[in-house]
C-alpha cells in the first residue's frame, strides 16, 4: 500500500504543472485530476464485489498493474494522454484501495483491528507526506516530468512481489480459504452495514481540505509566515501516533475513540479559527493530526467490525469511498465557503461539519460494538 500510494502522490501535485507547461489552463488541470476521481468512485462498488467473489489480493495486484499502465501512458507526449493515463490510474486506485482494505479486514486479528488499521493508515499517510515533495523536487532535473512518471510506475511495479507474497500468506489462513458464493454476496452495490462508519469518516475528511489546501492562503491573509511548519508537525504527528491511537481504540471501544478523535479535530480547528499568529496554528496542527489519525484508524476498524465476513470486499469498498468523497466534496465546500464568508468563516464551517460528526456519533452510539461485543470477533 505504501508503494501504491507512492505512485499516486508522486504524480498528483505534478499534473497541474504538467498541464500548465503544455499550455493548458487551471480548469483543464482540474479536469485531468477529475479524470482519476470519477472512475475511482464509480467502479469501487463493483470492484468490492470482485474482491469477494475472486480475491482481495488479486484485486490489489490488478490495481497496481493499472497504476503502472496509467503512469506509462503519461509518458506518451500527447496532451490527451494526461486524461487517458489518469483515467486508467483511477481504475487502479479503486483496485488498490478496495483490495488493500479487504486484505486488511481479512488479516487483522479481531481484537486488534484498531491497531492494525493504525499501522495500515500510517503507511499510506507516510507516502502522502513524503512523495509530493519528492515529485516536485524531481522537476528540477532534466527530463523532469518523465522522471516523475517513470518513478511512479516503478513504485507500483515494485509493490507487486509484496502483493503476491501477501496473497500466498493469506491463502494459508482459514478466513482466506472461505470463498463466498454469489448468494452470500449482497445484491446491492453499497454495503449498508458499514454506512455508519463511512458517514463518520466522511464528517472528518470533509473538513480536511480546508486545512491541507487552504491554510497557506489563510496564513497569508492574517500575516503569518513559515506556515510550512504546520505540515511538518502534522505529518510527523500523524505517522507516529496512528498505531498507538489505533491500539487505544481496541481498548476503549470504537464509540469513545471516535468521540476523542472528532473532539481533538474540533479543538485543532478552533485553534486555527482563533489564531492571530503561528503558535496557535501549530497547536492546531497537533490536534488536527491527532483527531484525523484517531478518527480514520477507528472508523476503519469499525468498518471491519461491522462487515459481513462473506462480503468484506463490498463493505470495505463502501467505506473507502468516504476518503475520495471527503477530499473532493470537501475541497468544493471549502472553496465555496471561502468565497462566501471568507477564509476564517470557512474554518467555522469546518467546525460545523465536525460537530455534525459528533451528533451523528451520539445518535448511533447504541448501535456501535463494544470491546467485548461478539460482533467485534467476526
Secondary structure, DSSP 8 states (H G I E B T S, - for coil): -HHHHHHHHHHHHHHHHHHHHTT--HHHHHHHHHHHHHHHHHHHHHHHHHHHHT-HHHHHHHHHHHHHHHHHHHTSS-THHHHHHHHHHHHHHHHHHHHHHHHHHHHS-GGGHHHHHHHHHHHHHHHHHHHHHHHHHHTTSTTHHHHHHHHHHHHHHHHHHHHHHHHHHHHTSHHHH----TTTS-SSSS-GGGHHHHHHHHHHHHHHHHHHTTHHHHHHHTT---THHHHHHHHHHHHHHHHHHHHHHHHH-HHHHHHHHHHHHHHHHHHHHH-SSHHHHHHHHHHHHHHHHHHHHHHHHHHHHHS-GGGHHHHHHHHHHHHHHHHHHHHHHHHHHHHHHHHHHHHHHHHHHHHHHHHHHHHHGGGS--TT-GGGG-
